Amino acid sequence: MDYSKTVNLPNTPFSMKANLVEKEPKIIEMWEKNRIYFKQLEKRAKAPTFILHDGPPYANGEIHLGTALNKILKDMIVKYKFFRGHKTPFIPGWDCHGLPIELKVVEQLGGKASEIPVKKLRAECRKYAEKYITIQRDGFRRLGCIGDWENPYLTMSHEYEAAIVEAFGRIVEKGLIYRGLRPVHWCLHCCTSLAEAEIEYHDHHSPSIYVKFPVIKHNVSALQEKPLFVLIWTTTPWTLPANTGLSFHPEEAYVAAEINGEYLIVAEKLLPSVASVIEAKIGNIHILTQKELESLKVMHPWIDRESRVVFGEHVTMDTGTGIVHTAPGHGMEDYLIGKETGLEMLSPVNDKGEFTPEVPEFQGMNVFDANEKIIQFLEEKNRLYARTDIEHSYPHCWRCKKPIIFRSKPQWFFKVSDPQLAKKALETLPHIQWIPAWGQTRIENMLKDRPDWCLSRQRHWGVPIPAFYCEYCNEPHLDKKTIDHIIGLIHEHGIDVWFDRDAAELLPTGTVCHNCGGKTFRKETDILDVWFDSGVSNIAVLDKHPQLHSPADVYLEGNDQYRGWFQASLWPSVAVKDKAPFKAIITHGWVLDEQGRQMHKSLGNAVSPREIYEKFGADVLRLWVVTEDYRGDLRIGSQLIQKAADSYRKVRNTFRFIMGNLDGFSTDKKLPVSKLKPVDAYMLSELANLADRVTRFFDQYEFYRGFRELYNFCAVDLSAFYLDILKDRLYIYEKESYERLSAQTVLYEILRVLTILFAPILSFTMEEVYQTYFAKSEGDSVLLQDWPEIPQEWRNDDLAKDFDALKAIRESVLKAIEALRSRETDLGGSLETKILLEPKNPYTRGLLEKYEKDIRFFFIVSQVEITSVNQADAEDDNVKVKAEKADGQKCARCWNYSVHVGEFSDYPDLCERCAPIVSKMQG
């Protein structure tokens, strides 16, 4: 007889095959059609607000795995905080101005930047940014990230641009903006200054030369009439034309050593290495006193100009000669020692990195190209001691990847070195939560002794610096009245009013120069650093948006943003508001390939989010994000994505099994906890403990640990244990039987709780689960639910102790069955076995007797006897176990073996449990 129609087989429309690529876009459409994000805000209208402030990605190119990782992490936090009862407005943003877009547009227009009208260039830059905002927005939506996508903040919107000028004005009021001449990072190719965060370090080949500076006067009596030189070492020969000083360490010993008939002044510690460079023998050595060093009058190697001797703590004894060639116009340390000692600052290099007429020997020559010419020139003048070549880490432009220089040019600076401001900024750090904790030390070291922030950029696509210059005395004109007037014009006409009008039309009526009283002005042509644009987002967005507040609860970005957006945000906020703009900083690492290498098209290892979600679905990518600790670097590649897909499949199949076995079940059939079978009550207790752990980890933003708990619960506690032992009860007993309803009651609670616990991570799949089983009406969504509250009655420590002990015995039972299988090669499943158990102590005996009625189902065997055991197949501290072939015959319906099969005339192939059930069904 065919009994297949008499068993309760699982039934659910929740398919085994995910089809995420097809389903996910439909779910996004449902979320947007039903305005789920706005329903969240309505539901939590009176709840405490949690603000994760979105650091704006740059509006250039499609999203990559780094930006995908960033947005998915943010989305998980925002969703989790909503589930936990917060109002969670999320306003995405984009960084829209800056050099990369301007260079792309110039390239597309096919001309030189200087030949393109500024108005046309800016209009095309705006279009370019708009194009990629749309592309990136669609990409982030496709990842399942929710927020106010139709109303993002854009650093190029009129309101935001006005807010930038407003924030700049408030810092001007504090006296923290000035115009000055000092060295800044300069890109010769892009013709602009660069922020610290726009610099990358790459290996670079440079000449390494030792240069002799002639001493023309001194009071070293032993060396009068001797050829005497100060020897320096440099890897930047092109900076020698700007040399005005030679820096010695005030505490180190220096000598004049005879080498090849000349006396060379070097640090005593470095003399051996200096001599070894040319394999020279050292002759007479004269130790120089401080007074003798101070008496030296040294000339430039070829220019008729003194190179003055100065002393500074910055001089090291690691390499070189212990004497630093000092060009205050071409280095920050040089600038600082030059400022302290009054050295002249020269920078005879133009915007393109070419020498100016001040250096006639090399006029018009690119500084890097000039290196070899300068070395040759020194050799001809007998001023070159030695030359080698080195490979070292050297700063490059983040955009064009070309080496950069330090160059002095009048620029606008934000005086972050102001002692009061710096002190306030440092004092905010201990009050901020840092994840990882080392972030505080990292940014603290960056803030200490940081040079002033160069705000000016020599480009067009950005927010103009609202300054003017007197045509008579060239004095800068920058004050509150002028800036307030400009802000009003921007609000009325947009930022392009600055470029459309001349100075007279922009200035308030009656403006006069504070210095000379002049009334004619020209306007500034530089724009603000784009890091200032994004850095004032806390003022432009958090302070002005009706649903947001400052400080934000969390800033979350890549760990490169300690020197980028975090600092750029901190300085303006502290300057304007005396407080940090964030309560917590969270950082994530880089995305690397499977070998731990950075991703580059040239290496052929670059993977795009689109490739992943179009093949596997976005939920698989979201799952990959939580497979490892995001605070370090994350690796990705075909094998790791496939591993994530396999993990996803296991989770999905667990949900499918549960839903399939809840067919026909409704909440009015739920049994009270006190009426549940012990193993079912135990699983409710385990579910409660799981929810506690996941909540704790998610509260700490440790999603990878929370996911690990969830995955192990599905794979180990459910699939390999509870669901396995439930199959018999679910399939065999009558639909409305106590045994089955007890199991279904717990399966329902597991499904309900897990759906929400997984939802911040697998948002699409949990929406599918929710719509399949829980949705009450159209427009309802998993994203509108609350975090599960766990009833206290679920928690049962005594039951947990019992079943933990029984699970340990179960492991021994499984070993015993494998031992039997090695003896009985025809042995099939575990139901073909009978288990003999001999308890070794009263506790274990009591435990086994307590659950004796159901213990065979727990072990998934046909019979269990508590008896004495000879020649055990498995043994532990509490029990001896022996496995034998089961007694009786196999029941044709439940596949358990029983000695009673054959006793029922109507159903001779059924056991004592199945025969009455089938009889009732057919009666």
Long-range contacts (C-beta under 8 A, 24 or more apart in sequence): 1-892, 1-907, 1-909, 3-892, 3-893, 3-910, 3-914, 3-918, 6-893, 6-917, 6-918, 6-921, 7-731, 7-732, 7-893, 8-661, 8-663, 8-730, 8-731, 8-732, 8-733, 8-735, 8-740, 9-660, 9-731, 10-656, 10-657, 10-659, 10-660, 10-661, 10-663, 10-730, 11-660, 11-663, 12-656, 12-659, 12-660, 12-662, 12-663, 12-772, 13-772, 14-655, 14-656, 14-659, 14-660, 14-768, 14-769, 14-772, 14-773, 15-656, 16-652, 16-653, 16-656, 18-617, 18-619, 18-648, 18-649, 18-652, 18-765, 20-613, 20-616, 20-617, 20-618, 20-619, 20-620, 20-764, 20-765, 21-613, 21-614, 21-615, 21-616, 21-617, 23-617, 23-764, 23-768, 24-142, 24-144, 24-613, 24-617, 24-618, 24-619, 24-764, 25-142, 27-144, 27-764, 27-767, 27-768, 28-141, 28-142, 28-144, 30-767, 30-781, 31-146, 31-767, 31-781, 31-783, 34-778, 34-779, 34-781, 36-146, 36-781, 36-783, 36-784, 37-90, 37-146, 37-147, 37-148, 39-779, 39-781, 39-784, 40-82, 40-87, 40-88, 40-146, 40-783, 40-784, 41-87, 41-88, 41-89, 41-547, 43-784, 44-82, 44-85, 44-86, 44-87, 44-88, 45-87, 47-85, 47-86, 47-87, 48-85, 48-86, 48-87, 49-86, 49-87, 49-88, 49-89, 49-547, 49-548, 49-549, 50-78, 50-81, 50-86, 50-87, 50-88, 50-553, 51-88, 51-89, 51-542, 51-548, 51-549, 51-552, 51-553, 51-554, 52-77, 52-78, 52-81, 52-88, 52-90, 52-552, 52-553, 52-554, 52-555, 52-556, 53-537, 53-538, 53-541, 53-542, 53-548, 53-552, 53-554, 53-555, 53-581, 53-582, 54-90, 54-91, 54-92, 54-93, 54-147, 55-93, 55-534, 55-555, 55-556, 55-557, 55-561, 55-565, 56-92, 56-93, 56-94, 56-95, 56-153, 56-155, 56-534, 56-537, 57-94, 57-95, 57-136, 58-94, 58-95, 58-98, 58-100, 59-94, 59-95, 59-96, 59-101, 59-128, 59-129, 59-130, 59-132, 59-133, 59-136, 59-154, 60-100, 60-101, 60-104, 60-128, 60-129, 60-132, 61-132, 62-132, 62-135, 62-136, 62-139, 62-608, 62-610, 63-136, 63-139, 63-140, 63-608, 63-609, 64-606, 64-608, 64-609, 65-591, 65-599, 65-607, 65-608, 65-609, 65-636, 66-558, 66-590, 66-591, 67-136, 67-140, 68-139, 68-143, 68-609, 68-621, 69-588, 69-591, 69-625, 69-630, 69-634, 70-556, 70-557, 70-558, 70-588, 71-140, 71-143, 71-145, 72-143, 72-144, 72-145, 72-621, 72-622, 72-625, 73-556, 73-586, 73-588, 73-625, 73-630, 73-703, 74-145, 74-556, 75-143, 75-144, 75-145, 75-146, 75-147, 75-760, 75-763, 76-622, 76-625, 76-626, 76-703, 76-760, 76-761, 77-554, 77-556, 77-701, 77-760, 78-146, 78-147, 79-146, 79-759, 79-760, 79-763, 79-783, 80-698, 80-760, 82-783, 83-756, 83-759, 83-760, 83-785, 83-786, 83-787, 84-787, 85-786, 85-787, 87-547, 89-148, 89-545, 89-547, 89-548, 90-146, 90-147, 90-148, 91-147, 91-148, 91-151, 91-152, 91-153, 91-541, 91-545, 91-547, 91-548, 92-137, 92-140, 92-147, 92-148, 92-149, 92-152, 92-153, 93-152, 93-153, 93-154, 93-155, 93-534, 93-537, 93-541, 94-129, 94-133, 94-136, 94-152, 94-153, 94-154, 94-155, 95-155, 95-530, 95-533, 95-534, 96-126, 96-129, 96-133, 96-154, 96-155, 96-156, 97-125, 97-129, 97-155, 97-156, 97-461, 97-462, 97-463, 97-527, 97-530, 97-533, 98-459, 98-461, 98-462, 98-530, 98-533, 99-190, 99-192, 99-399, 99-457, 99-459, 99-461, 99-530, 100-399, 101-125, 101-128, 101-129, 101-461, 102-459, 102-460, 102-461, 103-190, 103-399, 103-400, 104-128, 105-461, 113-460, 118-460, 118-499, 119-496, 119-499, 119-500, 121-460, 121-461, 122-460, 122-461, 122-496, 122-499, 125-460, 125-461, 126-156, 129-154, 129-156, 139-609, 139-610, 142-613, 142-618, 143-609, 143-613, 143-618, 143-621, 143-622, 144-618, 144-619, 144-622, 144-763, 144-764, 146-783, 153-537, 153-540, 153-541, 153-545, 155-530, 155-533, 155-534, 155-537, 158-490, 158-491, 158-494, 158-495, 159-540, 159-544, 160-533, 160-540, 160-541, 161-463, 161-490, 161-494, 161-495, 162-487, 162-490, 162-491, 162-495, 163-536, 163-539, 163-540, 163-544, 164-463, 164-528, 164-532, 164-533, 164-536, 164-540, 165-463, 165-466, 165-483, 165-486, 165-487, 165-490, 166-483, 166-487, 166-539, 167-536, 167-539, 167-540, 167-572, 167-576, 168-465, 168-466, 168-483, 168-528, 168-532, 168-536, 169-466, 169-480, 169-483, 169-484, 169-487, 170-539, 170-575, 170-576, 171-414, 171-572, 171-575, 171-576, 172-478, 172-479, 172-480, 172-483, 173-480, 174-575, 174-576, 175-415, 176-414, 176-415, 176-416, 176-418, 176-421, 176-575, 177-412, 177-413, 177-414, 177-415, 177-455, 177-478, 178-412, 178-413, 178-415, 179-410, 179-411, 179-412, 179-413, 179-467, 179-476, 180-410, 180-411, 180-413, 180-452, 181-345, 181-408, 181-409, 181-410, 181-411, 182-335, 182-408, 182-411, 182-413, 182-451, 182-452, 183-328, 183-329, 183-330, 183-331, 183-332, 183-334, 183-335, 183-347, 183-406, 183-407, 183-408, 184-406, 184-407, 184-408, 184-409, 184-411, 184-454, 185-395, 185-404, 185-405, 185-406, 185-454, 186-351, 186-353, 186-404, 186-405, 186-406, 186-407, 186-409, 187-397, 187-399, 187-400, 187-402, 187-404, 188-352, 188-353, 188-366, 188-367, 188-402, 188-404, 188-405, 189-397, 189-400, 189-402, 190-397, 190-399, 190-400, 191-351, 191-352, 191-458, 192-457, 192-458, 192-459, 193-409, 193-411, 193-454, 193-456, 193-457, 193-458, 194-397, 194-398, 194-404, 195-453, 195-454, 195-529, 195-531, 195-568, 196-563, 197-531, 197-560, 197-561, 197-563, 197-564, 197-565, 197-567, 197-568, 198-397, 198-398, 198-399, 198-531, 199-395, 199-396, 199-397, 199-398, 199-404, 200-395, 200-396, 200-397, 200-398, 200-401, 201-393, 201-394, 201-395, 201-396, 202-393, 202-394, 202-396, 202-401, 203-391, 203-392, 203-393, 203-394, 204-391, 204-392, 204-393, 204-394, 204-396, 204-403, 205-389, 205-390, 205-391, 206-235, 206-236, 206-371, 206-389, 206-390, 206-391, 206-392, 206-394, 207-235, 207-237, 207-371, 207-372, 207-375, 207-387, 207-388, 207-389, 208-233, 208-234, 208-235, 208-387, 208-388, 208-389, 208-390, 209-233, 209-234, 209-235, 209-237, 209-375, 209-378, 209-384, 209-385, 209-386, 209-387, 209-388, 210-274, 210-277, 210-321, 210-384, 210-385, 210-386, 210-387, 211-237, 211-240, 211-301, 211-325, 211-378, 211-383, 211-384, 211-385, 212-262, 212-264, 212-301, 212-382, 212-383, 212-384, 212-385, 213-246, 213-298, 213-299, 213-300, 213-301, 213-307, 213-383, 214-298, 214-299, 214-301, 214-383, 215-265, 215-296, 215-297, 215-298, 215-299, 216-297, 216-298, 216-299, 217-295, 217-296, 217-297, 218-292, 218-295, 218-296, 218-297, 219-291, 219-292, 219-295, 220-256, 220-286, 220-288, 220-292, 220-295, 222-286, 223-256, 223-263, 223-286, 226-263, 227-261, 227-262, 227-263, 228-256, 228-262, 228-263, 228-265, 229-262, 229-263, 229-264, 229-265, 230-264, 230-265, 230-296, 230-298, 230-307, 230-309, 230-323, 231-264, 231-265, 231-266, 231-274, 231-321, 231-323, 231-385, 232-320, 232-321, 232-323, 232-324, 232-325, 233-319, 233-320, 233-321, 233-325, 234-325, 235-390, 235-392, 236-330, 236-371, 237-370, 237-371, 237-374, 237-375, 237-378, 238-367, 238-368, 238-370, 238-371, 238-374, 238-405, 239-325, 239-327, 239-330, 239-331, 240-300, 240-301, 240-325, 240-327, 240-374, 240-378, 241-303, 241-346, 241-348, 241-355, 241-358, 241-359, 241-362, 241-374, 242-327, 242-328, 242-329, 242-330, 242-346, 242-347, 242-348, 242-349, 243-300, 243-307, 243-325, 243-326, 243-327, 244-305, 244-307, 244-308, 244-326, 244-327, 244-328, 244-338, 244-343, 244-344, 244-345, 244-346, 245-307, 245-308, 245-309, 245-310, 245-326, 245-327, 245-328, 245-334, 245-337, 245-338, 245-341, 245-343, 246-298, 246-307, 246-308, 246-309, 246-310, 246-323, 246-324, 246-325, 246-326, 247-310, 247-311, 247-312, 247-314, 247-315, 247-323, 247-324, 247-326, 247-334, 247-337, 248-293, 248-309, 248-310, 248-311, 248-312, 248-315, 248-322, 248-323, 249-311, 249-312, 249-313, 249-315, 249-316, 249-317, 249-322, 250-290, 250-311, 250-312, 250-313, 252-315, 252-317, 252-322, 253-287, 253-288, 254-287, 254-288, 254-293, 254-322, 254-323, 255-285, 255-286, 255-287, 255-288, 256-285, 256-286, 256-288, 257-282, 257-283, 257-284, 257-285, 257-286, 258-282, 258-283, 258-284, 258-285, 259-283, 264-385, 265-296, 265-323, 266-321, 266-322, 266-323, 267-317, 267-321, 267-322, 267-323, 269-317, 269-322, 270-317, 270-319, 270-320, 270-321, 270-322, 273-319, 274-321, 277-385, 277-386, 277-388, 278-385, 278-386, 301-378, 301-381, 301-383, 302-361, 302-377, 302-378, 302-381, 302-383, 308-341, 308-343, 310-337, 310-338, 310-341, 310-343, 312-337, 312-340, 312-341, 328-408, 329-407, 329-408, 330-405, 330-406, 330-407, 330-408, 331-406, 332-406, 332-451, 335-408, 345-408, 347-407, 347-408, 347-409, 349-405, 349-407, 351-409, 351-458, 353-405, 353-407, 367-405, 368-403, 411-454, 411-455, 411-456, 411-526, 412-454, 412-455, 412-456, 412-465, 412-467, 412-526, 413-452, 413-453, 413-454, 413-455, 414-452, 414-453, 414-455, 414-532, 414-571, 414-572, 414-575, 415-452, 416-450, 416-451, 416-452, 416-453, 416-571, 417-449, 417-450, 417-451, 417-452, 421-571, 421-574, 421-575, 422-447, 422-448, 422-450, 424-574, 424-578, 425-570, 425-571, 425-574, 428-570, 428-574, 428-579, 428-580, 429-580, 431-580, 432-580, 432-582, 432-583, 432-584, 432-585, 433-583, 433-584, 433-585, 434-584, 434-585, 435-584, 435-585, 435-586, 435-587, 435-631, 435-700, 435-701, 436-587, 436-631, 439-559, 439-562, 439-585, 439-587, 442-562, 443-562, 443-566, 443-567, 443-570, 443-585, 446-562, 446-563, 446-567, 447-567, 447-570, 453-529, 453-532, 453-571, 454-529, 455-528, 455-529, 455-532, 456-526, 456-527, 456-528, 456-529, 457-526, 457-527, 457-528, 457-529, 457-530, 458-525, 458-526, 459-527, 460-527, 461-527, 462-527, 462-528, 462-530, 462-533, 463-495, 463-527, 463-528, 463-533, 464-495, 464-498, 464-499, 464-523, 464-524, 464-525, 464-526, 464-527, 464-528, 465-524, 465-526, 465-527, 465-528, 466-498, 466-524, 467-523, 467-524, 468-503, 468-506, 468-507, 468-511, 468-521, 468-522, 468-523, 468-524, 469-521, 469-522, 469-523, 469-524, 470-513, 470-515, 470-516, 470-518, 470-520, 470-521, 471-518, 471-520, 471-521, 471-522, 472-513, 472-516, 472-518, 472-520, 473-513, 473-515, 473-516, 473-518, 475-513, 475-514, 475-515, 475-516, 477-511, 477-513, 477-514, 477-521, 479-514, 481-508, 482-507, 482-508, 482-511, 498-523, 531-564, 531-565, 531-568, 532-568, 532-572, 534-565, 534-568, 534-569, 535-565, 535-567, 535-568, 535-569, 535-571, 535-572, 536-569, 536-572, 537-569, 538-569, 538-572, 538-573, 538-581, 538-582, 539-572, 539-573, 539-576, 539-577, 542-581, 550-577, 550-581, 551-579, 551-580, 551-581, 551-582, 551-583, 552-581, 552-582, 552-583, 553-582, 553-583, 553-584, 554-582, 554-583, 554-584, 554-585, 554-586, 555-581, 555-582, 555-584, 555-585, 555-586, 556-585, 556-586, 556-587, 556-588, 557-587, 557-588, 558-587, 558-588, 558-589, 558-590, 559-587, 559-588, 559-589, 559-590, 561-587, 562-587, 586-701, 587-631, 588-630, 588-631, 588-634, 589-630, 589-631, 589-632, 589-633, 589-634, 590-633, 590-634, 591-633, 591-634, 591-635, 591-636, 592-633, 592-634, 592-635, 592-636, 593-635, 593-636, 593-637, 594-635, 594-636, 594-637, 594-638, 594-639, 594-640, 596-633, 596-635, 605-637, 607-636, 607-637, 607-641, 612-641, 616-641, 616-644, 616-645, 616-648, 617-764, 618-764, 619-648, 619-762, 619-763, 619-764, 619-765, 620-644, 620-645, 620-648, 622-761, 622-762, 622-763, 623-647, 623-648, 623-707, 623-761, 623-762, 625-703, 625-761, 626-703, 626-704, 626-706, 626-707, 626-761, 627-704, 627-707, 628-704, 629-702, 629-704, 630-703, 630-704, 647-711, 648-762, 648-765, 650-711, 650-714, 650-715, 650-719, 651-710, 651-711, 651-714, 651-758, 651-762, 651-765, 652-765, 653-719, 654-714, 654-715, 654-718, 654-719, 654-723, 655-751, 655-754, 655-755, 655-765, 655-769, 657-719, 657-723, 658-718, 658-723, 658-747, 658-750, 658-751, 659-751, 659-769, 659-772, 659-773, 661-726, 661-730, 661-743, 661-744, 661-747, 662-744, 662-747, 662-748, 662-751, 662-773, 664-735, 665-741, 665-744, 665-747, 665-748, 667-748, 669-736, 669-741, 669-744, 669-745, 670-741, 670-745, 670-748, 671-738, 671-741, 671-742, 671-745, 673-791, 673-793, 673-794, 674-793, 675-742, 676-742, 676-745, 676-746, 677-739, 677-742, 677-743, 677-854, 678-799, 678-802, 678-803, 678-851, 678-854, 679-722, 679-725, 679-803, 679-854, 679-858, 680-742, 680-743, 680-745, 680-746, 681-746, 681-796, 681-799, 682-796, 682-799, 682-800, 682-802, 682-803, 683-717, 683-722, 683-746, 683-750, 684-746, 684-749, 684-794, 684-796, 685-794, 685-795, 685-796, 685-797, 685-799, 685-800, 686-713, 686-717, 686-800, 687-746, 687-749, 687-750, 687-753, 687-790, 687-794, 688-790, 688-794, 688-795, 689-795, 689-800, 690-717, 690-753, 690-757, 691-753, 691-757, 691-788, 691-790, 692-790, 694-757, 695-787, 698-760, 703-760, 703-761, 706-757, 707-761, 710-754, 710-757, 710-758, 710-761, 713-754, 714-754, 718-750, 721-807, 724-860, 725-857, 725-858, 725-860, 728-857, 728-860, 728-894, 728-896, 729-857, 731-894, 732-893, 732-894, 732-913, 732-914, 732-917, 733-917, 734-917, 734-920, 734-921, 752-788, 753-788, 753-790, 755-782, 756-782, 756-785, 756-786, 756-787, 756-788, 757-788, 759-783, 759-785, 802-847, 802-850, 802-851, 805-843, 805-844, 805-847, 805-878, 806-847, 806-851, 806-855, 806-858, 808-876, 808-878, 809-837, 809-844, 809-848, 809-876, 809-878, 809-879, 809-881, 810-858, 810-859, 811-876, 812-874, 812-875, 812-876, 812-879, 812-881, 813-859, 813-861, 813-874, 813-881, 813-883, 815-873, 815-874, 815-881, 816-872, 816-873, 816-874, 816-881, 816-882, 816-883, 817-861, 817-883, 819-873, 819-874, 819-883, 820-873, 820-883, 820-884, 820-885, 824-885, 827-885, 829-895, 830-859, 830-860, 830-861, 831-860, 831-861, 831-862, 831-886, 831-890, 831-895, 831-896, 831-897, 832-862, 832-885, 832-886, 832-890, 832-897, 833-861, 833-862, 833-883, 833-884, 833-885, 833-886, 834-861, 834-862, 834-863, 834-864, 834-865, 834-883, 834-884, 834-885, 834-886, 834-887, 834-897, 835-859, 835-861, 835-863, 835-864, 835-865, 835-881, 835-882, 835-883, 835-884, 836-864, 836-865, 836-867, 836-869, 836-881, 836-882, 836-883, 836-884, 837-864, 837-865, 837-866, 837-867, 837-869, 837-879, 837-880, 837-881, 838-866, 838-867, 838-868, 838-869, 838-872, 838-879, 838-880, 838-881, 839-866, 839-878, 839-879, 840-877, 840-878, 840-879, 840-880, 841-878, 843-878, 844-878, 844-879, 848-879, 861-886, 862-886, 862-887, 862-888, 862-896, 862-897, 862-898, 863-887, 863-897, 893-918
